Amino acid sequence: NTFQCILATEGVFSFAMFLYADGGIQWTTGDASGGVDGFGGTPAQAGFDSGNGVDFTVINGSFTNDIVNIDKISNVDIPGLFIFQVNGRIQSGSECDESITGSYSISPNYGNQLGGTPIII
């Protein structure tokens, strides 16, 4: 399975971004979850959990075989991309502040694999 997680902040707001590569999910279940050759048993869960037992988001398709298609869905209308605002209460997609209008861009579109590359939202 191939995915990327990016944690970003501009000093006030913080975000966790998950990018699932097109065709990058090859299996849904590990052997410890009753899977055989990556399928069957209890399929994976995807989402974000603050760890406080209250604030969490589970991505649609979690715990089902449909999770293999996570690269085709999104909470921000870009297939495979999920963005969660994580400062304070976790917010995702439709729960973010809709009073802010305009578009967003992520820059740079590449970076050093060892880190140290700023992500600008």
Disulfide bonds with the S-S distance in Angstrom:
none
